[in-house]
Amino acid sequence: MRAEIVSVGDELLKGQRINTNAVFISTALAGIGISVGRVVACSDLEDEMVSLFSEALHRADIVLVTGGLGPTRDDRTKKAVQQLLGRGTELNPAAYQNLADRINKHGLVMSSSLREQAMVIEGSRVIPNTRGSAAGMIISCGEQFHHHSLVLMPGVPCEMQAMMERTVVPHFAALSDTAICHTPIKTVGIGESSLAEIIVDIEDHLPAGTTLAYLPHAAGVSLMISTIGQLHDGVDRDNRSVVEAIAKRAEAFVYATSEVTLEETVGAMLSAQGRSVAVAESCTGGLLASRLTDVPGASSYFLQGFVVYSNRAKQRNLGVPAETIETFGAVSEEVARAMAIGCLEKSGADFALSTTGIAGPSGGSPEKPVGMVCLGLAKRKSTNVISRTLYMHGDRKQNKLHFSEAALRELWQCLREES
């Protein structure tokens, strides 16, 4: 079975909203063996919706539509479907009761526009809305569209997600005879072309039904290994064989083969080893601490952070010697090491990470260009303080993200060596 996703809303085409719904739907469908062949954003114009829905229904077994089911004038999805299928609408008692309960709870009065959200296309299977008011629908579109299905859901993410999980996925899981397995491979410290070079022979001999996609992002590159077939055991086996081969070949750069972040991986390693960390940040401005504390349970291993943006703050809060800054400059490995040592002493942590660099767009020089970062890593009961200088290429926000990723990578490598 193949699906297409249509996201309705002028706000998507104008760049006012990011289409996160399509990502969620694609992932949910993949879990039941349904691949998505196309994702399209569409305006609120009825004629454009009718044309797009018609084209999609001729190609795909399932067309999932989000948006345009609300009570305002720009919500025209149902009208477009009525025009497409030549069907009327009918009041669904369960949807109306859900709507009435929500209206009473908020002290509102039922209006004709609100009542419209309980009206469904004739012949629909109603999808209950447990998070909102507009009912969803699963519609068999008849012989003219090869009995393919049209699924209508609200554009509000929490409402759509509940409908997918409670109704849409179980409904189509019973009809799917295909198995799909997607496994990510997360890497750090290596670029796309370099990674491709070291796994070229693996990529040249992928099992039938398996594909490999490179997913570059602001802080590095990930891989997605996808396998499709008829038998779950065979699909899982082929997918796992490729993942294991790549993970072994690129072992020095692979930190996870699941949907986890680098900060989650580092946090899990710290917890497993019973170790703690503190950070001293200049150029990252608190981003490193923010990423570490984004992980639930971070309080068990993250002690504190220092944001020491000025030279004076580095001296006063971390005890960085003024002569070190004067001799080597604030952006130097010498200062990064001094920051890490001061952070370790002040916090009492097992590890202390430091960052000092030039995020840009100004402040660089031929000797110390924009994108340069110096990192420090100090360890409890060790006189050896690791320091490193790296050069990134991006705008200010990208460089800050690159810098924080590089610092986390240093800690990850250290924890891996000591495990």
Steps between C-alpha positions, in 0.01 A plus 500: 500500500618849415391825655521870422468787744332832422546779753243775448562859604626824351716544811714204389559647155587840645756350738304604808478141627729198474329184376571270794180303433643333190801374695281347770263337250783357287665348807173351626418346163849356462444308820215305338669442165345786301744713304438867420565590138428871508444788744332814366396831654183650355328838523154552649342541154232237435577454130866432575408251770258317270764469229772389740280249685391348168855457372617351829210252524576366153862431605481397864301246701465748785501880490530662842394863524565731794347843551192687390243336728452792741207744534643801314451606138844385390422142610378355170627141495158336549347715225777398263440131577125543450570652160747223413279206599158650439388421854316694766565525873315362800504572870688234695339456845822393677697789350221741592495378861878541525464851362216588736695373801800714410285809443318458831829446682629834374172685559435567132183491290453259208502696175442388143870532422596288799229244421657460155796325661272205584382470139676220308508387137229243425630146527799591718647307784523768767831551681426622856684817598614448859705821505275745317165564336521423125425138410736311272393262223615190311321497163493224240493698176320254276567341165599825331807507728558121509343489849804681640466667839499866593580586862407845631650627825540840670827687452553553875789259575372361831155430351644334189747291700227362727289410197793323334587300809148406610319446168692547174801279570293206640256527207764475228732264688235233455510557122877518447699196385838675478774527759726806517794556733681834537814517715703819548875503544616811687858621447723781625837627387475397135359665189266355240762434230750347744234271643394396150860406416545261790170315445497503117524121464217446751284746310581325170372165631179585685242218528198515269243741635753695707599861440743736672441874535746766618340759728736795552397740774637811667737305725600203285348215302276205575409198289160336461494134404158401362388151406166398350364153433220252564638310801576682825778261602681537169464876496633530855791265423609682183468840664695394808780348291562831321479705821747271678743506206501880483518542878805272509673670205435854631527409868713802590221735387175316579341594831155344452288277277168633628313828514699659782700820513866535587408667830269207585780255421749692711248526784437126495875432511550736793212338687628149430847593627373700797690809383412870494575795272512879517558749218676832452380682190602812318415479128211254547329732748324228700401280205712211624333506842161534334555193284620291791201600712254438217528133596257378769689391810797727429503611864666169588817587307498871407623717788525856371604732222698822476435745216813716503473714191741777596866471594421647839237230563750230408744638755250572778284184475749238385833638607644520149829693538499843338849437361374187321233705322746780423767266365290255299168679450155406627454260209783258561557149626684642798192694611271206420710278728501761777122535472455122526729477803319786675163346422613164638623657823195721552241232422650186643390308190678200351528673160510865399450616141593844374442695178657822378480610139384745236142439386492800265409669285765745626793467737720280287853557369733320258658318796172432677217494245127491558402140574805424709432330834728377776371224726620382838421180693626451853453180701492444874821342637688560174766755421445456127265766365388434142481798267420530132462770235243454225372711212132513402320659207159654546310801626497597867223261608642213297847553642367498857327171428817362339704609803262333748494180292880491493515541879250219555700286261813550710316382810344207312838382377649528847215308661519231235873452557448468875201266487 
